[in-house]
Amino acid sequence: MKTGPSTEVQPPAPVHAVSGAWIPLQTALFRNLWIATIVSNVGTWMQDVGAGWLMTSLSSSPAMVALVEAADSLPLMLLALPAGALADIVDRRRLLIVIQIYLLVVAGALGILTLLDIMTAWMLLGFTFTLGVGAALMMPAWSAIVPELVPTDQMPSAVALNSVAVNAARAIGPAVAGVLVAAVGAWLVFLLNAVSYIGILAVLLRWRREHHKSTLPAERFVSAIRVGMRFVMHTEALQVVLIRGSAFFVFASATWSLFPLIVRQELGRGPEIYGLLLTCIGFGAVAGAMLLPRLRAKISRDALVAGASALYALAALALAYVQNVGLLAVAMLATGIAWISILSALQVSAQMTLPAWVRARGLAAFVVVFMSGMALGSILWGQVATRIGIPAALTTAALGMALAIGLTWRYKLGRHQVLDFRPSLDWPAPLLAETPEPDSGPVMVTIEYRVQPTKRAEFVAAMQAVREMRRRNGAYFWELFHDSADPARYIECFMDESWLEHLRQHERVSVSDRAIQQRAKQFMVEGESTKSQHWLGDREP
């Protein structure tokens, strides 16, 4: 799969950002995994070229060719959230090892069946979908291990190097695949993709990961999905990322899904030119990754995403109407620069909203939006191209992308805010007359506040942030009440699914969450403190 999640903290001065770009490679584990990732991603890009070109041989229908991209993306759309929950529950290293073995076997089977010349269009879609399942299970876990590979102060450079790894592979894989497919056949690139998983598998097997277990039992799978979705629904900054991503990916998918047909039908060229143009996208993305530290120091993420979207739309128009391969190569370089700029900015913004306990699930939500846009967009633009032609379909997509810039501008990604997700560990242990069963519940917590009479409106406003904090940390109900006989006396009430889930809230509260609570408490009567009580639901025996 195409790995390499991105994140960001506030960048240092541009000179230091560039000079320190390679520092994470001094860490042996990161260096070995980085090299293995490049090899694996080269194999994946070769697989993509082979599958796309083979489908043009098996079917001339634009809809069928576009379905290759859809089959690759649909599993990520459908399975990313469950995969994120799984990655937050189990040992991520062991999960990744199992997935590498699975991908090796499936890719090898695809290569053998293609070599035996028994591959059909629908079989190819089935294998592409099956490989996509492995990618769906892998992506959230892979994204979540990055902070474990290098020290915190090296995270920005590590993320930049991951982007370089992905796009260096994009520059190499398609070009090599184009030559091999033309000279030998698609079966060879499928088998080479299978072999490419061995490197990551070897590094993961040698990694002695320190798995910091909670003192509490692991979350249950269904509950973990539910809590993860609740986190997404009550984290406004993450929702902004998802909205901006949706507006881009659904239109951007037109370029990727129709690309093989543009080369074969509109240009009348073979797999060598197809691979060459994809390589230009890769080179553009590598160049973009190197420029990003300087750009982030000068402009906001919002301006970066808007400008890169406009550049991507112009490149799509060039792809629709330009017949000269040299000019198209320049347009594809621009496509690569725009693509990595947008993807990096969105991933950075997503990472900055996620504490460790829900990181894989939060990133899975981003993956769902990403792949939903690519999968559904691929189906859409394949059908549009069938009816009105490929150039008109690309033109429509480019105009839609330009319109989306204006429609989503009010959703701000922000600049370079860094939240402190270290556990605050300042919630006092509940007073207990008897120890509850872990699954007993629901649990209702009430907290009493004595507020300054003149600050009631400010207090209520500040408590809205507390509400969102409680909900994203796991509470399924929250409400604020005031005493009708004493309007300055407020009761905050929230509910958790079980006693165990409430204890998880104690573990999840971060330093940033504590600051949110303090902003509300500043409006209390001087000298007063909060008073909390825990109520356990009774079920009929």
N, C-alpha and C positions, 0 to 999 in steps of 0.2 A: 504494500500500500504506500501511498505518498505521505510520509510522515514528516514531522517537523513543526510542532506547535510554536506559536509566537507569544511573547509577553514583553512587558516593558516596565521600567521604573523611570523616574525623572532622569533624563539624560544629562551627562556631564558636558563640559564644553566639547565642541566638535573635534578638536585635536585629540583629546584623550579618548573620545569614543572610538576613533579610528585606530589609534595606537593600541588600545586594549582589546580589539576585536577578536584576537586569536588566543587570549589568555586561557579560556576554558580548555583548550587542547592540551594544556600542561597536566590536566587531570587524566590519568590513564583510562579510567572507566568511560568518561565522556568521550575521549579521543577514539577509543576502540569502537564504541557504539556509533559515533559519528561517521567513521569510515565505513562500518558495516551498513549504516543507513544509506549512505551514498550508493553502495553496491546494490542494495535491495531496491532502492528507488529507481536506479537505472533499469533493473529488471522489470519493475512495474510500468515504467514509461514504454519500454519495449513491448510489454504485454498489451498496453493500450493501443499502440500503433498497429501491432499484429492483428488484434481483434477488430479494430476499426477498418483496416484494409481488407481483411478476410471477409468481413460482412459485405463490402462492396462487390466482392467476387461472388458471394452466395446470393445476394439480392441487390437489385438496382433501385429499390424503393427508398425514397428519403425517410419515410416513416420507420422502416426497419433499421436503416443505418443509425438514425437518431436513437433508436431503442437500445443500442449498445451502451451509450452514455447513461440512459435511464436505468438499465439493468445494473450498471456499476454503482449508481447513486441511490437507488431505491432501498437497498438493505440498510444503508447508513441512515436514511430517513426513518425507516421503520424500527430499527434496532438500537439506535444510538442511545436513547434514554435508558432502556434496560441494560445496555452494555455499560453505561456510566454508573448505574447503581451497582452493577456487579463489580466494577473496578474500585468502587469505594468500600466494598465489603470484603473482598478476598485479597490475597497477596497478589499485587499487580505483576510482580516478576513471574510467578508461576503461571498466571493467566496468559501473559505474553508468550511464554515458552510453548504452551499448548496451542496457541493460535498460530505461531510460526510453523509448527509441525503440520497443522491442518492446511495452511496455505501452500506449503511445499507439496503435499499430496495432491491437492486439487489442481494446482498449476501443472504438475507433472502429468496427471491424467489427461488434461486438456491437450498438452503437447503430443502425447502418444496417440490419442484419437485423431488429432489433426494429421499426424504423420501417416496414419493408416488410411487417410482419405475417406473417413466415414462421418466427418463433421457436417452438420446442417446448420441453417440459420438459427433455428430455434434451439438446437443443442448449444450453439455458441452463446446465445443469450442466457441459457441455463447455467453454463459454466461461469459466465461473467457475473451473473447474479450470485452464484455460490462463492466466488472469490470476494464479491462485495460483502457477503455476510462476515467473512473473516476480517475484512477491513473495518466493518462496523463494530465488531467486538474489540478490535485492537485500538482504534483511534482514541477513545476516551482514556484508556489505561496508559497509552503512550504519552498523551498530552500531560497526564497527571504526574508522571515520574520525572519530568524535566527538573523540577526544583530539588529532587533528591540527588541529582548527578553532579551538581556544582555548588559551591558556596553562594549564599544569597547575593553578595556583591558582584558576582560574575553572571548573574541571570541575564542581564540585557545582552551581553556578548554571546552567551550560550544560545539565546533565542535567535540572534542574528545569524549565528553559524548554522543553526538548524534550517533557517530559510535558505542559506547558501547551499546546504546539502541537498535540499529538495530541488532547487532550481539548477544546480550544477548537473544533477541527474537528468533534469528536463532537457538540458542542453546536450547531454551525451546520448541518452537512451533513444530518443526518436531518430537521430541521425544514424546510429548504428543499426537500429531496427529497420529503417528504410532500406539500407543496403542489404541486410540479411534476408528480409522478406523478398526483395527483388531477385536476389541471387539464389536463395535456397528455398524459402517458403516460411509461412507464419509459424509452422510447428517448431522451428528452431528457437524463435524468440520466446515461445511459451515454455519450452524446456529450460532455457537459460533463466527465465524468471523464477522457475522452481528452484534452481540451484542458488539463486541470489538470496534466498531466505536463510541459507545455512550460516552466513556470517553473523547475522543478528542472533540467531539461535545459539551459536557458540559463545558470544559475549554474554548473553543472558544467563547461560548455564554457569559461567565462571563468576558472575556477580553474586557476592555475598551481601544481600540487601539487609539493612537494619530495618526490621518491620516494627514500628512503634505502635504497639497494640493499646487500645483503650482498656481501662479497668472494667468497662462494661462489655457485655456480650455483643457480638457483631449484629448489625442491623439485619432485619429480615428483608428479603428481596423485594416483596411487594410494597412493604412499608417504606423502604429506601427510595423506591421510584416515586411514591406519593410525596415523601418529604422533599425530594429533589424538585419535583414539579412545583411544590409550594414555595420553595426558595426562589425559583425563577419568577413565579407570579408576584412575588413581593419584593423583588429587587429591581427598582426602576432603572438603574444604570445598565443592568444586563438586558432588560427589555429594549432599551434604546439600541443596543448593539444588534439585537435580533431584528428590529424593524429596519434599520439601515441595511443590514445584510440581505433581508428578504427583497428589498427594493432593488438591490443590485444583481443578485445571483439569478433571479428569474429571467432577466434580460441578457445577462452575460452568458447564460447557457447556450444561446443561439450560436455563438462562435464555435464553441467546443463541439456541439452535437452535429453541426452541418459541415465542419471542416473537412472530413474525408471526401464528401461529395463535391465540395468546392474544387478541391484539387483534381479529382478524377473527372468530373463532368464539366465544370466551368472552365478549368484551365487545360483539361485534357492531358494531364501529367501523371506520372507513376509514383510508386511509394518512395523513391529517392527524394523527390521534391516535397512530398508530404512530410517525410522525416526532417528534411532541411528546414522547412518553415516552422515546424514544432520546435526544432533546435533553436531557432531565432527567438521564439517565445522564452525558452529557457535562458538564453544569454541575456535577454532583456530583464528577466526576473532576477538573475544574479546581479546585474548592474544596479537594478532598483534596490536590492537588499543592501548593497554597499553604500548607496546614496541615502538610505532612510535615516541613519543617525543624524546626519546634517539637516535633513528636511524636518525631522521631528523637533529639532532644536529651534527651528525658525517659524514653523506654522503649526496650527492646531490639527488634531486628527480630523476634525470636521472639514477643514479646508483641504486636507490631503485626500480624503475620500472623495470629495466633490470634484477636485481637479483630476484625480486619477479616473473617475467614472467618465468624465468628459473625454479624456484621452482614449479610454477603452471604446467609447461610442464612435469616435472618429476612425479608429483602427478597424472597427466592424464595417463601417461604410467603405473603407478602402478595400477590405476583403470582398465586399459585394460587387465592386465595379472595376477594380484595377486588375489588369491581365498580366502586367509585367512582373516577373518573379522577383527581380531586384527591388522594386518598389514595395512589393508585398512583404519582402523580408524586413524592410524598414518598419512597415506597419506592424509586423509580428513582434519586432523588438519593442515597439511602443506598447503592444498588448501585454507583453511580459512585465514591463515596468509598471503599468497600471494595475495589473492583476496582483502582483506581490505587494504593492503599496496599499491596496484596499484590504487584501486578506490580512496583512500584518497589522494594519490599524485596527481592524475589527477584532482580531484575536487578542491583541494587546488590551483593548478595552474590556473584553470579556474576562481575561485572566485577572485584571485588576479588581474585579468585583467578587472574586471567589476565594473563600477560606479553604484550608486543606481538606476539611471533613466532607465537603460537597464539591470539590474541584472537578472530579471526573464527570459528575452529573451536570454541573453547570456548563462545562465544555461540551458535553453531549448535546445540550440544548442548542448550542451554536452549530454543532455538526448537523443536527436535524434541520435547522434553517438552511444551512449551506447546501446540504444534499437534497433537501426538498426542492429548493430553487433550481438546482441542477437537473434533478430527475424530472420533475413536473414541467420545467421549462424545456427540457429536451423533447419530451413528448409533444408539448405545445408547438414548438418551432418546427418539429418534423412534420406535423400536420399542416401548419401554415405554409411551409415550403412546398408541400405536395400540391396545395391548392393555388398558390399565387407565385410560386417560383422562389429559388434560393436568394437571389439579390433582393427581391422585395421583402422577404422574411427578415433578412439581416437589417435592411433599412428600418423596418418597423421596430425591431428590437433596439436599434441604436436610438431612435426617437423616443421610445419608451424609457430608456435609460436616462436620457437627458431630462425628460419630464420628471422622473423619480428624484433627481437631484433637488429640484425645487420643492417637491411635495414633502420630502423628508428632512429638509434643512432645519426645521425647528426642533428636531430630535438631536440634541447635542451629545457628542461622545466625550466632550471635555478635553483637557490638555493632558496633564501627567500626574493626576492625583494618585497617591499611594496610601492605601488603608492599612492599618495595623491589625492583622488577623491573629496575633498571638493571643492565646487564652488569657482572659483577665483573672479567672479563678477567684473572683471576689464575691460570688454568691454564697451566702451562708448555707450550711447544710440544713435541710428541713428538720423541724422538731418532730420526733416520732414517739408515739406511745407504744407502737408495735411495728414491726418491719413489714411493709406491704410486699405482696407477691410482685415480681417484675412485670407481669402482664396485667396486673389489676388496674382498673381505671374505668372510665377516663379520670384524669386528674384536673381539678380546677384550682387555680392559684388566684388569690385575691391580695391586692396590695393597696394599703390605705395611704393617702397623701393629704396633708393639711396645707392648703395653698393660700397664699396672700390674697385677700379679697380683690385687690386692685389688679392682680396679675392672672386672673382666671382665664381670660382669652388667650394670653400668651402660653399659659400652661397647656391648655387644650390643643393649641397648635403644635407645641413641642411634642406632645404625646402621640401625634400621628406618626412621627418617626419611630417612636417606641413601638407602636402597633406593628409597623412594617418589620421592625427588628424581631419582635416576638414571633411573627408569622413565618418569616424566612428561616428562623432557627427551629421551627417545628410545630408551633402552636396551630391548631386548626380553628380556634375561635378566639376573638379578642373583642373587648368592649370597655368603654370608660363610662362610669356612672357618677353622678353627684347626689348628695343627700338633699332631699327636698326641704328638710327642716334646717339644714346647715350647708348652704351652697358652696362653702369653701372646703368642704370635706368630700374628697373624691375616692372612688374605689376603682382600681384597674382590675379587670378580670380576664384571664386567658386560660385556655384548656389544652391539654396534651392528650394524646391517644391512650397512653398508659404511664404507669409509674416509671418504667424504664425509659420511655421517651422523654419524660420530664427530667430525669437525671442526665440525659444526653444534652438537654438545654443548658444545664450547669456547665458541662464541658465545652459547649460551643460558644458561649458568650466571650467575645473578643474585647481587646482594648478599645477598638473603634466603637463597639456596642456600648461599652461602659461610658464613653463620651456622649453617646446619644442619651443615655439615661440621665447623665449629669446635667445636660442642657435642660431637661424637664424639671429636675429636682431643684434647680436654682430659683424656681418660683415658689417654693415651699416657704412656710412661715419659718423664720429664723429660729434655730434650736430644735425644730421638729425633725423627726426621722420617719422613714416609711415603716409600716407594720404589715407583714405578710403572713398569710395562712394558706395551708394546703388542704384541699378537700378531695377525698377519694370517693369515686362512684361506687355504689353498692348495687350488685346484681342479685337477683333472686337465686337462691341456692338450687 
